Amino acid sequence: MNSKKTVLVTGASQGIGAAIVQAFLHRGYDVVATSRHITNAGFAQSPHLALVDGDIGMAATAENVTQTAMARFGSIDHVVNNAGIYWAKPFTEYTIDEFRSFVSTNLEGFIFITQPAVKQMLAQGTGGSVTTITASLADNPIAGVTASVPMITKGGLETITGSLAIEYAKNNIRFNAVAPGVVDTSLHEKTPKDTIESRSPMGTIADAEDIAEAILYLTEANHVTGEVLHVDGGAHVGRW
């Protein structure tokens, strides 16, 4: 890298989010990381890392994150929309309050942090990127994995990724997404390993670092925009 760049990472306290933070720090970026209780997540202190507690589904949290980035590091160059909530159950058993929780974190959180970040990128005039975590299940449902309602939000994130890629192409602000399959995180700690492996054509389970590497690639791929990069062992291709 020729110069330091500042990246905002949401949902950064554990699992994929924490791996993303570490990957960017190792790459020489300045990072502003946020989650509800990230100051208790055990990150080592670093002059290149700022931590902001808060619910990304609240506009005030996003405002705090962007203000912290400008005060500490002087720019906003990249965003990783990793914050998201998910649980599976039959469609008829989801409640409207659960749906609203998905919308708050997965969709409103995206808007709250991405709008001010893009405004700052436009003001800087040097381009940037926004990379969002979606899900392989959004475009390749798996029998027995009943996640229809949270996938409303993940599918919406993939749609807006394409729309914004076109809207801001001339400004050199790129929008991409990473769509994981099953990832070895605490979300699946109670699921039998053979069950998890059966959800991938390759019969393998990704780890958080695999997803972080995909995020890094899209952040630095200067000619890639509007892309959904699946890290799912081929699950999005079809039946197996």
Secondary structure, DSSP 4 states (H G I P E B T S, - for coil): --S--EEEEES-SSHHHHHHHHHHHHTT-EEEEEETTGGGS-PPP-TTEEEEES-TTSHHHHHHHHHHHHHHHS---EEEE---------GGG--HHHHHHHIIIIIIHHHHHHHHHHHHHHHHTS-EEEEEE--GGGTS--TT---HHHHHHHHHHHHHHHHHHHHTGGGTEEEEEEEE-SBSSGGGTTS-HHHHHTTSTT---B-HHHHHHHHHHHHH-TT--S-EEEESTTGGG---
